[in-house]
Amino acid sequence: MKRWMINAGICGYLAALAFGFLCVACQTRFFWPPVYFLTFDMYGGWSGYDCKMQVIGEGQSGRFYVLSPGPWGEFKPYSSALSRQCYDQMFEYGNFLMRPALAHTEHEPILRVFVVEQEYPKKFNLSDAQYEAYYLKPKPQRIYSHTRMVMSPDGGILTQSPTWLRYQDNLSVNDNPRLLADATRNRPFVWSAQQTPGPGGYAGPAYVPAAFLPRLGSPVTE
């Protein structure tokens, strides 16, 4: 009887692992807490960088204006560290975030609106005092500014580029002839995830050369 119980426990454990593997492979999600411990993609999408979004308007005189937060102050919904626009990293609601500042302030005519993505390693996401106490040296400013899109004052998208991490990923592949050849020639045997069309996805055209990747100028550096 004891041996039967041990064998049943082992078989049940292996069956649970197989069930979790099939859920990930088939992209099937069950919103049941125990299933969370059986999947194999936990924390797979976490990045070593933190992101902040800046919305900056360019006036007719060439002067730049901060359009988010709005004129009534900064809104931080979940913590005291990040503003509302930083939670919209895909910037799907960018036109809604810039409208309050344009509608409720007096300003010169705005020609363009820049959406600037600022990435910095999480290692430096500490206060100056904490960083100096732990590393025994001043904290450097390691911020990478990347212009995600340029919009018109009415919210229309004029130009856009991928996220900073996707942009760096494309550069790393395009600068490696072997990876570039594999990405354009090979196809995955098992489609375990929905592929994104375009450069960087299997379902789209081939990778474009690194010299032709869109790189928009940043008003922060200007």
N, C-alpha and C positions, 0 to 999 in steps of 0.2 A: 504493500500500500504506500509506503514511504517513497519507494522508487517511482511509482506512478505519479505521485504528487510532484516530485522533482522534475520528471520528464514533462509533465503538464505545464509547470512553471517555465521551463526552458522554451517549450514550443510556443507558449503564450507570449513570452518576451520577444522571440524571433518574429512571430506574427505581427506584433505591434510595431516593430521596426520596419518590417516589410510594408505595413499599411502606411506608415509615415513616409517612406520612400516613394510609394506610389502616389501619395497625395502631392508631393513636390513635383514628381515627374509629369503628372497629369494636370498640374496647376489647379488642383481641387482644394478649396479651403473650407474647413469646418470650424466655425466659431464656438469651439468647445475647449475650455482651458487645458484638459489633459493632452489634447492633440498637439498643443504647442511644444511639448517636450518630446515629441516623436518626429518632428520635422528636422531636416538637415540643413536648412538655410538660415538658421537663426543668426542674426547680426551679420549676415553676408553682405548687406548693403551699406554698412557703416563706413564712413570715410575718416581719414586721419586729419581732415580739415574742417573748420567751421566756416560758415558762410554768412555774410551780411549783404543786404541789398540796399542800394542807394538810388534815389530817383532825383535827377538833376535836370533842370530846365535851362536852356540857352536863350538868352534874350537877344533882341535885335541889336543891341550895342556890343554883343560879344561877352556879356557878363553872365555868370552861371548862378542859378538859384536852387536852393534845396527845397524840393517839393514834398518830401515826406520825411518827417511827420507833418501833419496839417498845422494850420495857423493857431489852433487852440491847444497845442502841446502834443507831446509824444504819448502814444498809446502802447502799452506793453501788456499783452493779454495773458501771458503765461508765466513770465518771470521779469525780474528787473534788468535783465541783460539785453534782450532783443526786442526791437520794435515790431510793429505789426507787419511791415513790408518784408521783414526778414524771414517770415514763415511762408511766404509765397515765393519759393526758390525757382519755380517754373515761371513765375510772373504771369500767371493766367489772368490776374485781376489788376494788372498794372494801370489800366486806364481809370479804374475806380480809385486807385490810391493817389493819383496825381490830380484828379479833378477838384477835390476840396481846396487845395492850395491855390489853384488857378482861379477858382470861382469866388473865393472869399478873401482875396488879397488884391491890393493895387500894385500893378507891376507894368513894365513895358511889354510890348508884344513878344510872345514866346515863339521862337522859330522851331526848335526841336527839343525833345525830351529824351535824355539818356538814362538808361537803366544800367547801373554799374554793379557788377558782382565783385565783392571783396572776399577773397579766400585767405585764410591764415591757418597755420598748423595748430592743432589743439594743444600742442606742447606749450605754446605761448598764450593760451587762453587762461592766463592767471593775472592777478594783480601784480603790479611792479614789486610790492613788498614781499609777496609770496614767492615770486620767481627769484628775486635776489637772495632770499633766505635759503632757498633750496639749492640753487645752482651757484651761489656765491659770485655772481656777476650781474651787471645790468641787463635788463630784458631788451633784446633787439626788437625792432619793428619789422616783422616779416609779413607784409601784407601784399597780396597779388591782386591787382585791380584788372578786371576784364569787363569790357562793355558787352552786355548781352544783347541789347537792341536799342534802336533809335526810333522814336515815335514822333508823330505829329502832335500838335496841341490838342486835337480832337480825339486822340487815342489810336489813330491808325499806325500800323507798323510799317516803317520805311525800310529798315534793314534789321537783321537779327543774326545771331551766331549761337552755337551750342554752348552749354555750360563750360566752365573753366576746366573741370575734370575731363569732360568728353573731348574738349579741344586738345588738352595735353595727351589724351589717349590716342587721338587721331595723329598727332605729331609723332608720337613714339612708334606707331605702326608705319607711317609714311617714311620715316627715316631709316627703316630697317627693310632692305629689299626682300629678304626671305619672308618676313611676316606679311609684307605687301603682296607677294606672290601667293602665299597661302590663303590670305583673305579674299583674293579675287578668284582663286581657282577651286578651293575646297568648299565643301558643304557639310554641315553636320549630319551624321548618320541618323540620329534620333532627334526630332524637334521637341526638346524639353521646355522651350520657352517661346513666347511670341516675339518674333524678331521685328526690329524697327527699320522701316525702309529708309534708304539714304546712306550716306557715307558712315561706315561703322556698323551696318547691319547686313546680315546675309541676304535679306530679301530685296535689297536695293542695288544700285549700280556699284561699280568698283570704287575703291578708295581714290580720292582725288589727290594729286601731288601736294606736298606740304606747302609749296610756294603759292598754291591757289586756294588754300584754306582761308575763309573769311576772318580777318583780324581787324576789328574796328578800333579806332582810336578812342582813348579814354579821356573824358574831360577832367578827371582827377589829375592825370599827369600833365595835361595842358595848363 
